[in-house]
Amino acid sequence: MLNAFTSDHAATLQAALPDLPLKPAEPRYLEEPRGKWVGLPTFVAAPRSTQDVAAIVRFANEHRIGLQPYGGGTGLVGGQLTTKGPEPLIVSLENMAIIRAVYPQENTLVADAGVTLETIQNAAADINRLFPLSYGSKGTAQIGAGLAVNSGGLNVLRYGMARDLCLGIEAVLPNGDILHGLKRLKKDNTGYDLRHLLIGAEGTLGIITAAALKLSPRPTNTATAFLAVPNPTAALELLARTWDTAGEVISAFELLSGSGFDFLREVFPDVRQPFETPPDWSVLVEIATAGDTDPQAILETVFAEAFDADLVTDGLIASSGQQAADFWAVRETIPLANRAIGAIASHDISLPLSHLAEFIDTTHQALLDIAPIRINCFGHLGDGNLHFNVYPPVGKDRKEYAHVAADISRLVHDRVVERGGSFSAEHGIGRLKTADLAHYSDPAKLATMRAIKSALDPNGIMNPGAVLP
Ligand SMILES: Cc1cc2nc3c(=O)[nH]c(=O)nc-3n(C[C@H](O)[C@H](O)[C@H](O)COP(=O)(O)OP(=O)(O)OC[C@H]3O[C@@H](n4cnc5c(N)ncnc54)[C@H](O)[C@@H]3O)c2cc1C
């Protein structure tokens, strides 16, 4: 049983760590991007060192206080907010925001957990390297949190998830021990790889304080195209052909539905749209190469051949960096437009590629039997990852459909799992999907997760209520 973190605890902790920034939490620590939850009012500590994080964790064990790890607060599954139970202490990594070292010769970099993705991307660019982990929240989202949730984003197709970009981790374990795992090695088979236990644990098995990260060669030439396709089946065929022609150099292959363009027009009319008449389906493709290989020529070939094969009905290849940026602005503003419209239910799912097109079509039909909804289905097609979000009809408020939200999500997730897919592709479990985890998981997996949690965190202090409530 945990105790609430009180002002008496704050005074005791402050006396033990006089230099620790510790204060009542401002509203920003208690809000989240979609406005679904509000965190319990409490205190926030923002340690400046791994030693201080360890001292906080030891204090929490001694007093049986829950700890709420907090990065940039952009998580979409409520993992960063404690909404019920005793008030925890929020541990924000914002003051641990230094790039500790850059190793150009090794293509690695070591960063504190609180460094934002954008800062890491810039540090890599400074030595002519690429840190490819990227998503719309990159200016605020932190690397420690990105690893904690094993985030994905726009370049997974080519470079993998956060897990694939991490060589080593430093973390404070739930007993207050510091795990010194900042190795910069690709090969290190020395027993259980605890790095991979902490990655994706969403702060339930410890607080990540720093990471050693893998950098990639920086492509010198990039080409970007927006191509209208007749349907998702054609989009998948186009993906296969692009792979055949371009090989590993496809950096992104994003699917967009006509609803995304409609939503943009409705709430962000200033965003420049690529097509005069928004197509029902389109893909945003990026190819990035180094040396003499011309990505523009590759895209032109793909476009021409796909057009002849009726896989593409219209399209634009960006003729300038600005036009490419405009294309990406469309893709990156869609999540904001979605939020402004207000979803009845959102789903971050993944499926084997061979099931995707059939899933999109038949699930849309099945949902229409529940209510006259609209769907904005978009996402990282190359990774089989769709954001399959369900909205009220034009002019209606999502609140009118609140009573069917659970039925909608159950139907979507049932159909995903039946096809060998995942009900949480990249955003994690947090507090949003704990019931889904319990419902859909393999019993052996769930039992092993519980055994690991109770072995490492017997007092249940780490992110209580998240993942395994
Ligand atoms: C506009 C927008 C676009 C997005 N696009 C994508 C996308 O394409 N792909 C994607 O994967 N996500 C996306 N996200 C979700 C989100 O940005 C990522 O999950 C991101 O990694 C969260 O980082 P954060 O620093 O904001 O973490 P927070 O929200 O603060 O925390 C996320 C989780 O990590 C835990 N945590 C935080 N720091 C640590 C730490 N140091 N150690 C242990 N646990 C910790 C928290 O307790 C919480 O459970 C998007 C969000 C927004 C708002």
The ligand as an SDF file (V2000), in Angstrom:
LIG
                    3D

 53 58  0  0  0  0  0  0  0  0999 V2000
    1.8490   15.7950  -31.9740 C   0  0  0  0  0  0  0  0  0  0  0  0
    2.3600   14.4680  -31.4400 C   0  0  0  0  0  0  0  0  0  0  0  0
    2.8660   13.5300  -32.3380 C   0  0  0  0  0  0  0  0  0  0  0  0
    3.3500   12.3060  -31.8510 C   0  0  0  0  0  0  0  0  0  0  0  0
    3.8380   11.4030  -32.7440 N   0  0  0  0  0  0  0  0  0  0  0  0
    4.3270   10.2260  -32.2950 C   0  0  0  0  0  0  0  0  0  0  0  0
    4.8340    9.2630  -33.2180 C   0  0  0  0  0  0  0  0  0  0  0  0
    4.8050    9.4390  -34.4430 O   0  0  0  0  0  0  0  0  0  0  0  0
    5.3520    8.1210  -32.7120 N   0  0  0  0  0  0  0  0  0  0  0  0
    5.3840    7.8690  -31.3530 C   0  0  0  0  0  0  0  0  0  0  0  0
    5.8750    6.8090  -30.9570 O   0  0  0  0  0  0  0  0  0  0  0  0
    4.8740    8.7500  -30.4720 N   0  0  0  0  0  0  0  0  0  0  0  0
    4.3510    9.9080  -30.8990 C   0  0  0  0  0  0  0  0  0  0  0  0
    3.8310   10.7990  -30.0110 N   0  0  0  0  0  0  0  0  0  0  0  0
    3.7640   10.4400  -28.5850 C   0  0  0  0  0  0  0  0  0  0  0  0
    4.8980   10.9890  -27.6900 C   0  0  0  0  0  0  0  0  0  0  0  0
    5.4330   12.1910  -28.1930 O   0  0  0  0  0  0  0  0  0  0  0  0
    6.0060    9.9510  -27.5130 C   0  0  0  0  0  0  0  0  0  0  0  0
    5.4850    8.8120  -26.8600 O   0  0  0  0  0  0  0  0  0  0  0  0
    7.1970   10.4780  -26.7020 C   0  0  0  0  0  0  0  0  0  0  0  0
    8.2010    9.4930  -26.6520 O   0  0  0  0  0  0  0  0  0  0  0  0
    6.8450   10.8910  -25.2870 C   0  0  0  0  0  0  0  0  0  0  0  0
    7.9340   11.6420  -24.7920 O   0  0  0  0  0  0  0  0  0  0  0  0
    7.7650   12.6540  -23.5690 P   0  0  0  0  0  0  0  0  0  0  0  0
    9.1300   13.1550  -23.2050 O   0  0  0  0  0  0  0  0  0  0  0  0
    6.7600   13.6690  -23.8380 O   0  0  0  0  0  0  0  0  0  0  0  0
    7.2820   11.6340  -22.4300 O   0  0  0  0  0  0  0  0  0  0  0  0
    6.1380   11.7020  -21.3180 P   0  0  0  0  0  0  0  0  0  0  0  0
    4.8110   11.8830  -21.9420 O   0  0  0  0  0  0  0  0  0  0  0  0
    6.5120   12.6830  -20.2620 O   0  0  0  0  0  0  0  0  0  0  0  0
    6.2480   10.2500  -20.7260 O   0  0  0  0  0  0  0  0  0  0  0  0
    5.9200    9.1160  -21.4670 C   0  0  0  0  0  0  0  0  0  0  0  0
    6.1010    7.8610  -20.6050 C   0  0  0  0  0  0  0  0  0  0  0  0
    7.4660    7.6550  -20.2890 O   0  0  0  0  0  0  0  0  0  0  0  0
    7.6870    7.6530  -18.8720 C   0  0  0  0  0  0  0  0  0  0  0  0
    8.9590    8.3420  -18.6790 N   0  0  0  0  0  0  0  0  0  0  0  0
    9.2560    9.6170  -19.0090 C   0  0  0  0  0  0  0  0  0  0  0  0
   10.5620    9.8480  -18.8080 N   0  0  0  0  0  0  0  0  0  0  0  0
   11.0950    8.6820  -18.3320 C   0  0  0  0  0  0  0  0  0  0  0  0
   12.4040    8.2850  -17.9280 C   0  0  0  0  0  0  0  0  0  0  0  0
   13.4490    9.1230  -18.0200 N   0  0  0  0  0  0  0  0  0  0  0  0
   12.5870    7.0260  -17.4620 N   0  0  0  0  0  0  0  0  0  0  0  0
   11.5430    6.1620  -17.3860 C   0  0  0  0  0  0  0  0  0  0  0  0
   10.2890    6.4860  -17.7540 N   0  0  0  0  0  0  0  0  0  0  0  0
   10.0830    7.7320  -18.2310 C   0  0  0  0  0  0  0  0  0  0  0  0
    6.4760    8.3720  -18.3000 C   0  0  0  0  0  0  0  0  0  0  0  0
    6.2150    7.9580  -16.9710 O   0  0  0  0  0  0  0  0  0  0  0  0
    5.3920    7.9280  -19.2630 C   0  0  0  0  0  0  0  0  0  0  0  0
    4.9540    6.6330  -18.9220 O   0  0  0  0  0  0  0  0  0  0  0  0
    3.3100   12.0210  -30.4600 C   0  0  0  0  0  0  0  0  0  0  0  0
    2.7890   12.9750  -29.5680 C   0  0  0  0  0  0  0  0  0  0  0  0
    2.3070   14.1820  -30.0470 C   0  0  0  0  0  0  0  0  0  0  0  0
    1.7590   15.1670  -29.0560 C   0  0  0  0  0  0  0  0  0  0  0  0
  1  2  1  0
  2  3  1  0
  2 52  2  0
  3  4  2  0
  4  5  1  0
  4 50  1  0
  5  6  2  0
  6  7  1  0
  6 13  1  0
  7  8  2  0
  7  9  1  0
  9 10  1  0
 10 11  2  0
 10 12  1  0
 12 13  2  0
 13 14  1  0
 14 15  1  0
 14 50  1  0
 15 16  1  0
 16 17  1  0
 16 18  1  0
 18 19  1  0
 18 20  1  0
 20 21  1  0
 20 22  1  0
 22 23  1  0
 23 24  1  0
 24 25  2  0
 24 26  1  0
 24 27  1  0
 27 28  1  0
 28 29  2  0
 28 30  1  0
 28 31  1  0
 31 32  1  0
 32 33  1  0
 33 34  1  0
 33 48  1  0
 34 35  1  0
 35 36  1  0
 35 46  1  0
 36 37  1  0
 36 45  1  0
 37 38  2  0
 38 39  1  0
 39 40  1  0
 39 45  2  0
 40 41  1  0
 40 42  2  0
 42 43  1  0
 43 44  2  0
 44 45  1  0
 46 47  1  0
 46 48  1  0
 48 49  1  0
 50 51  2  0
 51 52  1  0
 52 53  1  0
M  END
$$$$
